[in-house]
Amino acid sequence: MTEVQDKKTTTTTTTKRTKWVEWVFINLPFVCYLAFLGIVYIYNAHTAERSLRKIDRLKKEVMDDKWQYMNLKQELMYGSTQSQLAKNLEEKQILPLAKLPRKIVVDKEGKKDKKD
C-alpha cells in the first residue's frame, strides 16, 4: 500500500510541477515584459543618480570659479589705487609728475598754442 501512496504523491507532485511549468510558459511574454520594465527602472535610477552627481560637481566648479573671479577683482581694485600705483612705480624708479601736464591746442590754421 505504501507503493501506491508513493506513486500517487509523486504523480500529484509531477502534475503540480507540470501545471506550474505550463503556467510559466503560457505567461512567458508577461514575465519577460516585467523583467524588461525592471531593467528600464534600474537604468533610469542609475542615470538620475549620475546626473545628480554631475550637477553637484558642476555647482562646486562654478562656486570655485566665482571665488577666483571675486579674488582677482579685489586684487585688481586694490592694485589700481593711487597709493599702490605710486608704490609700484617708485620701485621701478618712476616718479609722479610734480607739475600739471600742459594742454596743446592746434588752431585751424595749423599753429600750435601751448597753454599752462
C-alpha positions in Angstrom: 0.0 0.0 0.0 2.8 2.3 0.6 3.9 1.9 -3.0 0.5 3.0 -4.2 0.6 6.0 -1.9 4.1 6.9 -3.1 3.0 6.7 -6.7 0.0 9.0 -6.0 2.2 11.6 -4.3 4.8 11.5 -7.0 2.1 11.7 -9.6 0.4 14.7 -7.9 3.7 16.4 -7.4 4.6 15.8 -11.0 1.2 17.2 -12.2 1.6 20.2 -9.9 5.1 20.8 -11.3 3.9 20.4 -14.9 1.0 22.8 -14.3 3.4 25.4 -12.8 5.8 25.0 -15.7 2.8 25.3 -18.2 1.7 28.4 -16.4 5.1 30.0 -16.7 5.4 29.1 -20.4 1.9 30.5 -21.0 2.7 33.7 -19.3 6.3 33.9 -20.5 5.7 37.1 -22.6 4.3 38.8 -19.5 7.2 37.6 -17.4 9.6 39.0 -20.0 7.8 42.3 -20.0 8.1 42.6 -16.3 11.8 41.8 -16.4 12.2 44.4 -19.1 10.4 47.0 -17.0 12.6 46.2 -14.1 15.7 46.7 -16.2 14.4 50.0 -17.5 13.6 51.1 -14.0 17.1 50.3 -12.7 18.7 52.0 -15.7 16.6 55.1 -15.1 17.6 55.3 -11.4 21.3 55.0 -12.3 21.0 57.7 -14.9 19.3 60.0 -12.5 22.0 59.4 -9.8 24.7 60.1 -12.4 23.0 63.3 -13.5 22.7 64.5 -9.8 26.4 63.8 -9.2 27.4 65.7 -12.3 25.2 68.7 -11.3 26.8 68.7 -7.8 30.3 68.6 -9.4 29.4 71.5 -11.8 27.9 73.6 -8.9 31.2 73.2 -7.0 33.2 74.2 -10.1 31.0 77.3 -10.6 31.5 78.3 -6.9 35.3 77.9 -7.2 35.3 80.0 -10.4 33.2 82.6 -8.8 35.5 82.8 -5.8 38.5 83.1 -8.1 36.8 85.9 -10.1 36.0 87.8 -6.9 39.5 87.4 -5.6 41.1 88.6 -8.8 38.7 91.5 -9.0 39.6 92.5 -5.4 43.3 92.3 -6.1 42.9 94.4 -9.3 40.8 97.0 -7.4 43.4 97.2 -4.6 46.4 97.3 -7.0 44.9 100.1 -9.1 44.5 102.5 -6.2 46.7 105.6 -6.5 48.8 104.7 -3.4 49.6 101.2 -4.7 50.4 102.5 -8.2 52.8 105.1 -6.7 54.4 102.4 -4.6 54.9 100.1 -7.6 56.2 102.9 -9.8 58.6 104.0 -7.1 60.1 100.5 -7.1 60.8 101.0 -10.8 62.2 104.4 -10.2 59.4 106.2 -12.0 58.3 109.3 -10.1 54.9 111.0 -10.3 54.8 114.4 -12.1 55.5 117.4 -9.9 53.8 119.8 -12.4 50.5 119.6 -14.1 50.5 118.4 -17.7 50.3 121.0 -20.5 47.5 121.1 -23.0 48.4 121.6 -26.6 45.8 123.3 -28.7 46.0 123.3 -32.5 44.3 126.2 -34.4 42.6 125.6 -37.7 45.5 127.2 -39.5 47.9 124.6 -38.1 49.6 126.7 -35.4 50.3 125.1 -32.1 49.5 127.0 -28.9 50.6 125.8 -25.6 48.5 126.5 -22.5 49.6 126.2 -19.0 
